[in-house]
Amino acid sequence: MRPFTVRHVVVAAALSLASVGASNARPQDPQPAPADGKRATGKEKSPERAQLEAIRTELERGGRAEAEAVRTRLEHLGTLRLEARDRELFLRLARDAAMRLGDRGWLAKLKDGPGSNTFEVNHAVLVAMSQMQRLDLAAAKATMAGIGDVDGLGPLEQRRAYAVRARIAQLAGDADERQWIDAMIDHLPSWPMQKCQTCHGPLHEPKAVASLPITNLWFGERYVELLRAAGDAQKVHDVAAAALKRDPTDDLERIRLAFALQALDKPDAATQRFRELPWADFPDRNLPKPRTMTTWP
């Protein structure tokens, strides 16, 4: 029986922490899923990804000599602009190789930069989840505070942190719950973009955009409850409506307006606004269902 390694923990964490959105795109990715069918479908690999997976195989089967053998390739890959998931794999492999070689200087070069603390964030989220489930909220808060700002990480890592912080705040009765729920709402317009559809879009229909059950998201429901509790649903409604008049393509304001209408007990008007999103899931729409979607936490 193979030992349970750190790699297995990371894989398990990735599966258990799945949320709304993908993690394998750059944090800033304004491009929608391309209409020419060239979006990665899950079977395609970039040349960089193929190199990284080959290096991973070599390191898994070897020791110091293999670490030295892959060093030049890893150092070259480190100079490239990698997608978030590839950057994460590169860092893990490069750090493993550097540790096997006892190369402190190489490790120091790998200390900072995009995605450099992704593992720590994922680990902290799991630890904070366990602490929260035991109602050790002070410890959970301290754990999440330790990872600091996550805005420079990939969108999935951001949402994991936002979600756990929101749940902790809800249980603790802290006012900053609204901040984290707001941050998750801000991510929703990214759904039809490549950074989400690469993981959640249909494998065999690269031109299609998977649907999102936007009216059945836990943080959307919580957002409506918070609007009602704060008594500012009308204000949010008015601000969003004015913004939409200025820019009818602003889907974030459209989404905020729809949730505000729900909070104001106007479900039909809210549904009408949600239906303006062509990727919103409704029973009468024959849209592809999203892949790798779970409710978490």
N, C-alpha and C positions, 0 to 999 in steps of 0.2 A: 504494500500500500504506500503510495507516495505521501511524503510529509506535507502538512498544511503550511504553506509558505506565505510570506508577505504578499507575493503576487496573487495568491488565491484570495487574500483579504481584500485587495484592491478590486479584483474582478467582482467579488461578492458585493462590495460596496457600490460599485457602479450599477449593478443590477438592482440592488435594493433601493438605491437613491434616485431611480429614474423619475423624471418630472416632466413638465411641459416644455419640451425643447430639446435640442441636440447639443452635444458638447464638442463636436469635431470641426467647428469653424472658428475663424478668428472672432474675438469679442466684438469687433466692429465690422459687420458684414452687411452693407446696405443692398446687396444684390438679391433680387427675388429668384426663386427657382427658375432657371432658364427654360425658355419655350422650345429650344432646339433639341431637347432630349439628351443633352450632354451632362446633365447632373449625375454625380456619382450615385449609383443605385445600390451600393452595399457590396457588390461583387467587384467593382472596379477598385484598383489601388493606384495611388500616385507612385511615381518612381521612388520618392523619398520613403513612403510607407513600406514599399517592398524591401528597400535597403535596411530599414530599421528592423523589420521582421526577420530578415536573414541574420542580422547581427544578434538579435535576441536568441535565435536558435544556437548560434555559435557560443554565446556566453552561457546559456543554460547547460551546455554539454562540456564546458571547459573550465579552465582556471586562469592562472596568471598569464600563461602563454597566449591564450585566446584573447584575453583582455588587451594585451599588447598588440595583437594582430588586428584588432578592430579599431584601435585608437585613432589612426589616421582618418578612417572613414567617419567616425563619430565627430572628430574635430571639424571635418568638412561640413557635415550635416548641421553642426552647431552654428555655422555661418549663414545658413539659409533661413528664409522666412517660412516657417512650418505652420501648418494648421494646428489648432489647439491640441487635438488628440495626438498628433504626431510629435508636437513639442513635448507633451507629457511623457510619451514613450521614450523620446530621445533623452530627456533628462534622467529618467530612471536607468536607462542603459548606460549612459555616460557616467553617472554617479557610481553604478555598480562596478564599471571598469576601473574608474579612478580609485575606488576603495580597494579593489584587488591588487592594484599596483602600488598602493600606499602613496598616491600622488596628491599631496595636500594642495599644491598649487592649482592643479586641474579642478579639484573640488571647489576651491575658492572662486574660480572663474564661473562655476556652475551655480553659485549660491544665489545670485539675483537674476532678474530678467523675467520676461513673460512666462507665466506658468510655473515659476520656480518653487512655489509653495503649494501646488495643487494637492500633493499627497497629504501635507499637513492639514489642509482645509478639509479634505475628505475624512481624514482620521478624526479631526476635531468634531465634525458634524456627527459622526457615529458615536463618539464619546458623549457629546452633548445630548444626543437622543436618548442614550441609556440613562444619563443623569436625570433628564426631564421625566422619563417614564417612572423613575423612582421618586419623583417629586423633589429631587434635590436641585431646586431651581437656581439657588445661588451658585452652585458648582457649574450648572449648565450655562448660566450667564458668563461666568468667568472663563469657561472653555471657549465659548464663541467670541468673547472679547479678545482672547489671545490671538485669533487669526486676523484681527483688524479689518481693514477695508478690502473687500473682495471685488471691487469694480474692475480691476485689471485682469481678472480671470475670465475663463470661458463662461458662456451664458448658463450652462448647466450647473457649474460650480457656484455661480452667483445665486441661482434660484434655490439650490440646496441650502445655502447659508441663510437666504432671506426666509425660506420656509421654516427652518428650525427656529430662527430668531422670532418669527411671528408666533409660532406655537408656544414658545417659552413665555413671550410677553403676554399672550392670552391667558395662560395659566397663572401667571404672576399678577395679572391685572395692571400691567404697565401700559402707559400711554403710547410708547413707541411701537406698539403692534401695528398701528395704522401706517407708520413709515415703511415697515417691511411688506405689508400687504400692498401698499401703493407701488413699491418697487416691483413686485410680481406682476401687478396689473400693467406696469410700463413695458413689460416684456411681451405682452400678448400680440401687439401688431407685428412682431417678428415671425409669427407662425408661418406665413407663406414663403418666407425667405429661405434661401438655401441652407443657412446655418441650422434651421429646424427641420426642413424637409429632407436633408441628407439622411438623417436618422429615422424620421417619422413618416416620410413620404413612401408611397407604394413602390415596391421593388421592381415590378414589371411594367409600370406605367410612368416612366421618367418625366413625361410632360405634365402629369397630373399633380395636384396639390392635395394632400390628405386633409380631411376635415378635422375640426376641433370642436368638442362638445362644450362650447364656451358658456352655455347657460347652466352647465353642471360641473363647474370647477369649485373645489372647496374654498379656494381663496377668493373667488368671485362672490360666493355666498357670504363669506365672512366680510368682504368689502361692503356689501349691502347692509349687513347688520351693524357695521361700524358707522356707516353714514347715518343710519337711523339713530344710533345711540348718541352720536355727536350733534345731531340736528342740523347738519349742513348739507343734506341731500339737495335741497333747492339751490344752494349756492354752487355746488358742483355741477348741477344741471345747467344753470345759467352760464357759467364760465365755459362749459363744454359746448353748449349750443352756440355761443358767440364765436368760439374758435372754429366751429364747423362752418359757420357762415363765411368766415374769412378764408378758410381752406377746406372745401368739401371732401378732400382726399385724406384728411387727418384721421386715420383709423383709431389712434389712441383716444382722441376726444370723442369719437363715435362710441367707443367701448365705454368710456367713463359716463357718457350721456345715457347709454342703455342701462348701466348699473344704477345710476341715479334715478332713472325712471322706475326701476324695480323698487328702490328704497322709498319712492313716493307713492307706491302702490298703484302703479300704472303698467301692469304686466303686458298689455297688448301693445302699448307704445314702445315698451322696452324690446319686445320681440321684433317689432318692425325695424328698430334700429339694428338689432343683432343680425337680422336677415340682410341688411345692407352689406354685410361681410360675406363675400362669395364662398369663403371656406368654412363658415360657421355650420355646424352640424344640426340638421333638422330632419325629422322622419320622412318628409316628402322630398328630400334631396338625395339623389343617388351619387354620393361622393365617396371616394375611397376612405376607408377607416385608417386611423393612424397606427403605425407600428410602435412597439416598445413603449407603450403608454400605461402607466400605473398611477394610482392615487397615492401620493406620498407627501408629507408624513401622515 
